[in-house]
Amino acid sequence: MTSLPANRTFWPYAIVAVFLLFAGYIGYMVQQAMRTPVDLVSPDYYKQELVYQQRLESVARTAALPAPVELRYEVAAHRLLLQLPAALAAQGARGTLHFFRPSNQQLDFTLPLQLVAGRQQLSTARMQPGYWRIRLDFTAGGQAYFLEKTLVL
């Protein structure tokens, strides 16, 4: 006949139970992480990284202009005013304005640069309130320029 030990300890069972609970928690966290959608800033993110040096040169060229490129928000009028220096406007600047909403990719949109006497006015009445990044990418006189500003509506 087999006899049971008189003094049984619960510690081995407690250690195994804690280990199993920890492993279950880690498994649950991995499952949740795999279900969370991860959107890149843009679909061609890696391609954009390859042209990073060109972008830095465009930013430096824009900063070195004798007169700054103005991009300001007029709250009362619900509009955005873009003003290029006269020298660039006279060279026939062409480009795009990209409105980037970091919190919701579906709100992103792009508009062509349509200057009248070196100025362009854009209505912000239909834009949703919140944080926006505005990227102005244009060429004038065969040179590329780039400006990025933040806007909170």
ABEGO torsion letter per residue (X at the ends): XBBBBABBBAAAAAAAAAAAAAAAAAAAAAAAAAABBBBBABAAAAAAAAAAAAAAAAAAAAAABABBBBBBBBAAAGBBBBBBBAAAAAAGBBEBBBBBBAABAAABBBBBBBBBGGBBBBBAAABBBEBBBBBBBBBBGGBBBBBBBBBBX
